[in-house]
């Protein structure tokens, strides 16, 4: 199974990507509805909000493979989208997709482009 940024399968066309992108707001709302209120209120697209999300993941899943189960697909989609949006917003980037280079491992998966900022992340 190939997992990309909120996309369990690669997009095959620019139109597929645009449809996926247009669902971003609704997908993030669906994800938020799966979270406890206190966590949902802390998800403000900051880098620090990823720590709160990480704590939730560590308490929810004993094994990372559990997140890849079919019943978790809405959660995984929302989680992936949220993390991608945190980086997109904090890097002042935009979402795009590469469909030309067929040898690219990430062919058909969303990516961030057009950013000139850098982030410093601390590992705790």
Secondary structure, 3 states (H helix, E strand, C coil): CCCECCECCCCCCHHHHHHHHHCHHHHHHHHHHCCCHHHHHHCCCCCCHHHHHHHHHHHHCCCHHHHHCHHHHHHHHHHHHHHHHHHHHHHCCEEEECCCCCCCCCCCCEEEECCCCCCCCCCC
